[in-house]
Each structure stands twice: as structure tokens, then as C-alpha cells.
Amino acid sequence: MARRRVTVQEAADALGISVDAVRQRIRRKHLERAEPEDVADSRVYVWLNADQTEAKHEPDVQLIESLQDQVRYLREELTAERRANDENRRLLAAALERIPPQLEASQEPEPRSGASTPADAGGEAQEPSERPWWRKIFGD
């Protein structure tokens, strides 16, 4: 297989990668470093196979179009889910507003007879929350 001696910049162009990526490949020994012909030449050269220099990275148009279609579909799905979530929140808030205040008060547990409360035990009594939890979350 024929090999060509090329500069780092030429190798980057041929491989479709950055100059830094070529330098990393040289360090990792994935590309073989070539010695310059002139001792005074300070540029870095690498050996590339003929098939590497001929292969240009062209974008796959079908793949790009497919990915764009998928992104478009997912954006539409996200928009629909956001609308549904907004509607669910609205319905839940409306339903919670219909709960009568008497029902909220009756759902708080009453101390059993004979059971001691923190105030009875000498501790401070904790006052019940002013507002129900669902009002704190969803607002008044």
C-alpha cells in the first residue's frame, strides 16, 4: 500500500479532523510520524496511507434529513405534552378549589382520648399549618 508523507495540516484536512486531533493521534501512536527531509525544517510530518488521503468525509444527506425529521417530531411531541400538562394543572387547580373548607378541617387528625400531646409532655405544641399543602403548592 502506498504511503504519503504529509504535514499535520494536510493530514487534518485529509482525515476531516482538527490539527489537535492529528497531534493526539501521533502521541497515541495511531499515526506514524515522518522525519522531515531537511534537518532545518521544523514542521511535523506524518505518514498516511493512500486510502486515508483519498477518503473525504462528506455528510450523509439521508442521515441528516432523518435526524432533522426526528428532531421536528420530538419538538412537536414536547409541545403537545406541555399543552396537556398545562391543561392537567388547570383542571387540578379547579378541582382543588371546589374542596369545601369544612372538609379540609375534618381531615386533620384529632388526638385520641388518653393520648398525650407534645403540650401535655411539657414540650411546645406545634401549630397546624395555616394553609393546606395543596394551596402552598398550587397557590390560592
C-alpha positions, -999 to +999 in steps of 0.1 A: +000+000+000+014+034-010+021+059+018+025+096+016+044+120+038+022+150+046+022+178+071-001+178+101-024+204+085-026+183+053-033+152+074-061+170+093-077+181+060-074+146+045-089+129+076-115+156+082-103+162+118-086+191+136-049+197+138-050+190+175-067+156+168-039+147+145-013+156+171-032+135+197-031+105+172+006+110+168+011+109+206-010+078+209+009+062+181-022+059+159-004+079+132+032+074+124+054+104+125+077+110+095+110+127+096+115+159+075+138+157+045+156+188+055+171+190+090+163+227+092+126+220+085+108+223+118+074+212+106+059+179+118+051+153+091+031+121+093+027+090+071-008+085+056-019+056+035-032+064+001-068+053+011-067+077+040-058+107+019-084+099-007-113+095+017-130+128+022-157+130+048-188+141+031-220+144+051-246+117+047-276+137+034-301+110+042-289+106+077-291+144+083-326+146+069-337+116+090-323+133+121-339+166+113-373+148+109-368+131+143-360+164+159-390+180+144-412+151+156-398+153+191-404+191+193-440+186+182-444+159+209-429+181+235-452+209+226-482+186+228-471+172+262-466+207+276-501+217+265-516+186+281-496+193+313-509+229+314-545+216+310-540+190+337-527+216+361-556+239+353-581+211+359-564+200+392-564+236+405-601+240+396-609+207+414-590+217+445-608+250+446-641+231+450-630+213+481-651+228+509-631+243+539-651+221+563-637+190+546-601+203+549-606+209+587-621+174+592-592+157+575-568+168+602-562+140+627-577+146+662-557+134+692-571+102+706-585+103+741-559+094+766-531+101+741-506+126+752-498+156+731-465+175+730-480+202+752-490+176+777-455+161+777-440+195+786-429+203+751-442+230+728-473+223+709-469+226+672-495+247+655-511+232+624-502+247+591-522+278+583-528+266+547-533+232+533-504+217+515-521+218+481-527+255+484-490+261+492-480+242+460-507+254+436-514+288+451-546+303+464 
